[in-house]
């Protein structure tokens, strides 16, 4: 038997996974746009999106009570 609210937490974690995927797509779009403009290196926007995605992934793991890496 699972703890009360576990299903709710799993549902929230699943939604966070979806958000993480959306952020990954946005980061790739930002990289493509920067490459098309001839930028050198990763654009600041992509870096911010990637940091946000990693935070969302950690939050989902915490809700599932799984250990997460603390390295960035």
Backbone as ProteinMPNN parsed JSONL, in Angstrom:
{"seq_chain_A": "XXXXXXXXXXXXXXXXXXXXXXXXXXXXXXXXXXXXXXXXXXXXXXXXXXXXXXXXXXXXXXXXXXXXXXXX", "coords_chain_A": {"N_chain_A": [[0.85, -1.186, 0.0], [0.561, 2.217, -0.825], [1.797, 5.387, 0.393], [-0.385, 7.964, 1.675], [-1.447, 10.326, -0.733], [0.576, 9.771, -2.521], [-0.007, 9.081, -5.168], [-0.935, 11.519, -6.11], [1.401, 13.035, -5.904], [2.994, 11.689, -7.742], [1.597, 12.279, -10.056], [2.009, 15.058, -10.232], [4.781, 15.013, -10.526], [4.929, 13.758, -13.013], [3.791, 15.752, -14.616], [5.74, 17.691, -14.291], [7.815, 16.406, -15.628], [6.833, 16.606, -18.244], [6.967, 19.382, -18.579], [9.709, 19.708, -18.384], [10.52, 18.454, -20.765], [9.39, 20.231, -22.607], [10.903, 22.492, -22.035], [13.41, 21.559, -22.822], [13.013, 21.37, -25.587], [12.643, 24.094, -26.156], [15.174, 25.059, -25.472], [16.741, 23.818, -27.426], [15.71, 25.081, -29.681], [16.545, 27.691, -29.172], [19.305, 27.322, -29.361], [19.526, 26.551, -32.076], [18.614, 28.903, -33.332], [20.597, 30.694, -32.523], [22.825, 29.568, -33.764], [22.104, 29.896, -36.44], [22.299, 32.614, -36.583], [24.962, 32.919, -36.437], [26.286, 32.866, -34.005], [28.844, 32.491, -31.529], [29.431, 29.877, -29.348], [27.276, 28.957, -26.554], [24.122, 30.519, -26.286], [22.978, 32.976, -23.898], [20.242, 32.761, -23.284], [19.656, 30.058, -23.849], [21.239, 28.846, -21.929], [19.969, 29.685, -19.552], [17.45, 28.5, -19.868], [18.196, 25.802, -19.845], [19.236, 25.559, -17.249], [16.871, 25.975, -15.809], [15.415, 23.75, -16.701], [16.927, 21.644, -15.612], [16.506, 22.129, -12.903], [13.766, 21.63, -12.734], [13.771, 18.904, -13.357], [15.117, 17.926, -11.114], [13.244, 18.579, -9.15], [11.103, 16.899, -9.873], [12.298, 14.412, -9.416], [12.704, 14.586, -6.658], [10.052, 14.575, -5.746], [9.411, 12.03, -6.385], [10.925, 10.738, -4.631], [13.568, 10.057, -5.243], [17.111, 9.878, -5.462], [19.048, 12.707, -6.508], [21.454, 14.164, -8.69], [23.785, 16.573, -7.619], [25.421, 18.094, -9.125], [26.072, 20.564, -11.589]], "CA_chain_A": [[0.0, 0.0, 0.0], [1.37, 3.427, -0.912], [1.491, 6.444, 1.351], [-1.425, 8.886, 1.209], [-0.981, 11.417, -1.581], [1.648, 9.349, -3.419], [-0.488, 9.181, -6.547], [-0.956, 12.942, -6.431], [2.788, 13.462, -6.122], [3.442, 11.097, -9.004], [0.964, 13.062, -11.107], [2.736, 16.33, -10.332], [6.094, 14.686, -11.083], [4.721, 13.516, -14.441], [3.606, 17.062, -15.262], [7.064, 18.325, -14.321], [8.543, 15.764, -16.724], [6.351, 17.224, -19.481], [7.53, 20.736, -18.625], [11.132, 19.537, -18.671], [10.636, 18.183, -22.2], [9.106, 21.478, -23.307], [12.067, 23.357, -21.865], [14.478, 21.011, -23.671], [12.702, 21.794, -26.953], [12.92, 25.533, -26.245], [16.631, 25.235, -25.451], [17.241, 23.451, -28.757], [15.316, 26.167, -30.589], [17.435, 28.824, -28.905], [20.609, 26.972, -29.936], [19.414, 26.631, -33.538], [18.52, 30.312, -33.716], [21.911, 31.301, -32.316], [23.707, 29.062, -34.815], [21.695, 30.547, -37.686], [22.776, 33.994, -36.527], [26.418, 32.89, -36.417], [26.807, 33.084, -32.65], [29.869, 31.592, -31.014], [29.097, 29.403, -28.011], [25.874, 28.838, -26.15], [23.517, 31.804, -25.931], [22.527, 33.1, -22.506], [18.874, 32.262, -23.169], [19.716, 28.602, -23.784], [21.807, 28.486, -20.617], [18.921, 29.88, -18.536], [16.433, 27.467, -20.057], [18.774, 24.531, -19.415], [19.269, 25.575, -15.783], [15.496, 25.788, -15.352], [15.055, 22.35, -16.973], [17.591, 20.805, -14.612], [15.802, 22.326, -11.631], [12.489, 20.922, -12.847], [14.079, 17.472, -13.266], [15.417, 17.634, -9.708], [11.985, 18.636, -8.406], [10.368, 15.675, -10.175], [12.979, 13.319, -8.716], [12.413, 14.727, -5.23], [8.682, 14.138, -5.506], [9.403, 10.562, -6.507], [11.832, 10.274, -3.589], [14.757, 9.475, -5.87], [18.27, 10.772, -5.323], [19.417, 13.48, -7.686], [22.81, 14.666, -8.727], [23.86, 17.992, -7.239], [26.333, 18.79, -10.035], [25.43, 21.311, -12.662]], "C_chain_A": [[0.891, 1.244, 0.0], [0.902, 4.466, 0.104], [0.405, 7.36, 0.791], [-0.815, 10.017, 0.38], [0.101, 11.024, -2.57], [1.234, 9.466, -4.88], [-0.525, 10.632, -6.999], [0.447, 13.442, -6.73], [3.321, 12.917, -7.431], [2.846, 11.855, -10.183], [1.66, 14.4, -11.317], [4.116, 16.08, -10.95], [5.987, 14.42, -12.584], [4.536, 14.826, -15.198], [4.934, 17.814, -15.338], [7.928, 17.71, -15.41], [8.138, 16.369, -18.067], [6.933, 18.628, -19.648], [9.009, 20.672, -18.955], [11.361, 19.283, -20.158], [10.372, 19.439, -23.017], [10.299, 22.426, -23.223], [13.24, 22.867, -22.715], [14.258, 21.424, -25.129], [13.002, 23.277, -27.149], [14.421, 25.811, -26.259], [17.221, 24.898, -26.815], [16.892, 24.526, -29.778], [16.219, 27.379, -30.414], [18.824, 28.559, -29.479], [20.584, 27.079, -31.46], [19.397, 28.077, -34.005], [19.874, 30.996, -33.575], [22.882, 30.847, -33.404], [23.401, 29.734, -36.149], [22.172, 31.985, -37.745], [24.29, 34.075, -36.434], [27.032, 33.113, -35.049], [27.887, 32.06, -32.316], [29.466, 31.175, -29.61], [27.6, 29.367, -27.767], [25.304, 30.206, -25.784], [23.022, 31.798, -24.479], [21.115, 32.545, -22.31], [18.876, 30.748, -23.039], [20.255, 28.14, -22.441], [20.762, 28.61, -19.513], [17.854, 28.805, -18.637], [16.949, 26.122, -19.554], [18.86, 24.459, -17.896], [17.873, 25.336, -15.213], [15.06, 24.332, -15.554], [15.676, 21.42, -15.944], [16.917, 20.93, -13.246], [14.471, 21.585, -11.622], [12.708, 19.417, -12.723], [14.393, 17.07, -11.824], [14.144, 17.633, -8.87], [11.172, 17.365, -8.641], [10.98, 14.49, -9.439], [12.709, 13.384, -7.214], [11.003, 14.25, -4.898], [8.555, 12.62, -5.585], [10.317, 9.919, -5.469], [13.02, 9.508, -4.156], [15.925, 10.423, -5.668], [18.565, 11.484, -6.626], [20.868, 13.897, -7.568], [22.785, 16.136, -8.34], [24.805, 18.752, -8.153], [25.553, 19.453, -11.139], [26.345, 21.305, -13.864]], "O_chain_A": [[1.868, 1.308, 0.747], [-0.225, 4.425, 0.597], [0.287, 7.515, -0.424], [0.208, 10.591, 0.753], [0.514, 11.849, -3.385], [2.019, 9.894, -5.726], [-0.185, 10.939, -8.141], [0.66, 14.182, -7.691], [4.03, 13.618, -8.153], [3.515, 12.052, -11.198], [1.873, 14.823, -12.453], [4.565, 16.848, -11.8], [6.87, 14.818, -13.344], [5.066, 14.99, -16.297], [5.218, 18.489, -16.327], [8.7, 18.42, -16.054], [8.986, 16.616, -18.925], [7.343, 19.007, -20.746], [9.511, 21.493, -19.723], [12.291, 19.835, -20.747], [11.054, 19.687, -24.012], [10.661, 23.076, -24.203], [13.982, 23.678, -23.269], [15.208, 21.787, -25.823], [13.547, 23.675, -28.178], [14.885, 26.697, -26.977], [18.098, 25.607, -27.308], [17.704, 24.841, -30.649], [16.611, 28.017, -31.391], [19.453, 29.466, -30.024], [21.505, 27.628, -32.065], [20.085, 28.436, -34.961], [20.253, 31.796, -34.429], [23.672, 31.646, -33.907], [24.31, 30.097, -36.896], [22.422, 32.518, -38.826], [24.85, 35.168, -36.361], [28.193, 33.513, -34.952], [27.842, 30.915, -32.765], [29.188, 32.028, -28.767], [26.786, 29.693, -28.631], [25.936, 30.966, -25.051], [22.694, 30.751, -23.921], [20.827, 31.928, -21.284], [18.162, 30.205, -22.196], [19.778, 27.153, -21.881], [20.674, 27.749, -18.639], [17.406, 28.263, -17.626], [16.211, 25.382, -18.903], [18.588, 23.41, -17.312], [17.709, 24.586, -14.251], [14.413, 23.749, -14.685], [15.014, 20.503, -15.458], [16.779, 19.944, -12.523], [14.095, 20.983, -10.616], [11.929, 18.727, -12.065], [13.984, 16.002, -11.369], [13.979, 16.794, -7.985], [10.609, 16.812, -7.696], [10.255, 13.655, -8.898], [12.51, 12.353, -6.571], [10.791, 13.593, -3.878], [7.701, 12.016, -4.936], [10.463, 8.697, -5.435], [13.424, 8.468, -3.636], [15.749, 11.641, -5.699], [18.36, 10.939, -7.711], [21.426, 13.968, -6.473], [21.857, 16.86, -8.701], [24.978, 19.957, -7.973], [24.508, 18.964, -11.568], [26.008, 21.88, -14.899]]}, "name": "protein", "num_of_chains": 1, "seq": "XXXXXXXXXXXXXXXXXXXXXXXXXXXXXXXXXXXXXXXXXXXXXXXXXXXXXXXXXXXXXXXXXXXXXXXX"}
